[in-house]
């Protein structure tokens, strides 16, 4: 019951319309003054509690990589289509990700290369360790659009 409660609480916090990977201007975009991308600073998840807010913080920390997946997929198609990816993954008892996938239901961007890239980014994420020692399934939407 507790496991599904976390996912429900987490998803409820997203109902306010958190739009990820929609880009920000200036220094927050992850680019230096010469337009060269900087590597994101590492996030120390070992000092964080496992909460819906910390899960969202980790995902937001990696949103630039998700945006890169989107930009690369759109560049290959020579067009930029806005859309949504509904993802699902499980945070293990060790804070690692398993079973990351893009769900068909709720996804409007139908590009296998994009899906594969996003799944790889999700699989590389580390989250705080759940204190209950159990796996926690998460569903997370990414609203993607081109950054001008």
C-alpha positions as CSV (number, residue, x, y, z in Angstrom):
1,X,0.0,0.0,0.0
2,X,2.8,2.4,0.9
3,X,4.5,1.7,-2.4
4,X,1.5,2.7,-4.5
5,X,0.8,5.6,-2.2
6,X,4.2,7.2,-3.1
7,X,3.5,6.9,-6.8
8,X,0.0,8.4,-6.3
9,X,1.4,11.3,-4.2
10,X,4.1,11.9,-6.7
11,X,1.8,11.9,-9.7
12,X,-0.6,14.2,-7.8
13,X,2.2,16.7,-7.4
14,X,2.6,16.7,-11.1
15,X,-1.0,17.5,-11.8
16,X,-0.1,21.2,-11.5
17,X,1.4,20.8,-15.0
18,X,5.1,20.5,-14.4
19,X,6.6,20.8,-17.9
20,X,10.0,19.3,-18.2
21,X,12.6,19.7,-20.8
22,X,11.1,22.9,-22.1
23,X,14.3,24.8,-21.6
24,X,15.3,27.9,-19.8
25,X,17.3,30.9,-21.0
26,X,20.6,32.2,-19.8
27,X,22.9,30.4,-17.4
28,X,20.4,27.9,-16.4
29,X,20.3,26.4,-19.9
30,X,23.5,24.4,-19.3
31,X,25.5,26.4,-21.9
32,X,28.5,28.6,-21.2
33,X,29.0,32.0,-22.7
34,X,30.5,30.5,-25.9
35,X,27.5,28.2,-26.4
36,X,29.4,25.1,-25.3
37,X,27.4,22.8,-23.1
38,X,28.7,22.3,-19.6
39,X,28.4,18.9,-17.9
40,X,25.8,19.1,-15.2
41,X,27.0,19.2,-11.7
42,X,26.6,15.9,-9.9
43,X,23.7,15.6,-7.5
44,X,24.5,14.0,-4.2
45,X,21.4,11.7,-3.7
46,X,23.0,10.0,-0.7
47,X,22.1,13.1,1.4
48,X,18.6,13.3,0.2
49,X,15.4,11.6,1.6
50,X,13.4,9.5,-0.7
51,X,10.3,11.7,-1.3
52,X,8.2,12.9,-4.3
53,X,10.1,16.2,-4.2
54,X,13.5,14.5,-4.2
55,X,12.5,12.2,-7.1
56,X,11.3,15.3,-9.0
57,X,14.6,17.1,-8.2
58,X,16.6,14.2,-9.6
59,X,14.5,14.2,-12.8
60,X,14.8,18.0,-13.2
61,X,18.6,17.7,-12.7
62,X,18.7,15.4,-15.8
63,X,16.2,17.3,-17.9
64,X,18.9,18.6,-20.1
65,X,19.8,15.1,-21.2
66,X,16.1,14.4,-22.0
67,X,16.0,17.6,-24.0
68,X,19.1,16.6,-25.9
69,X,17.4,13.3,-26.9
70,X,14.4,15.3,-28.2
71,X,16.6,17.8,-30.1
72,X,18.6,15.1,-31.7
73,X,15.5,13.1,-32.7
74,X,13.9,16.2,-34.2
75,X,17.1,17.3,-36.0
76,X,17.2,13.8,-37.7
77,X,13.7,14.4,-38.9
78,X,14.3,18.0,-40.0
79,X,11.2,19.1,-38.1
80,X,10.3,20.1,-34.5
81,X,7.1,18.6,-33.2
82,X,6.0,19.4,-29.7
83,X,4.7,16.5,-27.6
84,X,4.6,14.4,-24.6
85,X,6.4,11.3,-23.4
86,X,4.8,9.3,-20.6
87,X,7.5,7.3,-18.9
88,X,7.5,4.5,-16.4
89,X,10.4,3.2,-14.3
90,X,11.1,1.6,-11.0
91,X,13.4,3.0,-8.3
92,X,15.0,0.0,-6.6
93,X,15.8,-0.4,-3.0
94,X,19.3,0.8,-3.8
95,X,18.1,4.0,-5.6
96,X,18.9,2.7,-9.0
97,X,16.5,2.5,-12.0
98,X,15.1,-0.6,-13.6
99,X,12.4,-1.3,-16.2
100,X,12.5,2.2,-17.7
101,X,10.2,2.6,-20.7
102,X,8.2,5.1,-22.6
103,X,4.5,4.1,-22.3
104,X,2.3,4.1,-25.4
105,X,-0.7,5.5,-23.5
106,X,-0.3,9.2,-23.0
107,X,2.7,9.5,-25.4
108,X,2.3,11.7,-28.5
109,X,5.9,11.7,-29.7
110,X,6.2,8.4,-31.6
111,X,9.9,8.1,-32.4
112,X,11.7,4.9,-31.4
113,X,15.1,6.6,-31.4
114,X,13.8,9.3,-29.0
115,X,12.2,6.6,-26.8
116,X,15.4,4.6,-26.7
117,X,17.5,7.7,-25.7
118,X,15.1,8.7,-23.0
119,X,15.0,5.2,-21.6
120,X,18.8,5.2,-21.5
121,X,18.9,8.5,-19.6
122,X,16.3,7.2,-17.1
123,X,18.3,4.0,-16.6
124,X,21.5,6.1,-15.8
125,X,19.8,8.1,-13.0
126,X,20.4,7.5,-9.3
127,X,17.8,8.4,-6.7
128,X,17.9,8.5,-2.9
129,X,17.5,5.0,-1.4
130,X,13.9,4.3,-0.2
131,X,14.0,3.9,3.6
132,X,11.5,1.0,3.4
133,X,14.0,-1.1,1.3
134,X,11.4,-1.7,-1.4
135,X,11.1,-1.0,-5.1
136,X,8.9,2.0,-6.0
137,X,7.3,2.3,-9.5
138,X,7.1,5.8,-10.9
139,X,5.2,7.3,-13.9
140,X,6.5,10.6,-15.1
141,X,5.4,12.8,-18.1
142,X,7.9,14.8,-20.1
143,X,6.4,17.7,-22.2
144,X,8.9,18.4,-24.9
145,X,9.3,21.3,-27.3
146,X,12.1,23.0,-29.2
147,X,14.2,25.6,-27.5
148,X,14.8,28.7,-29.5
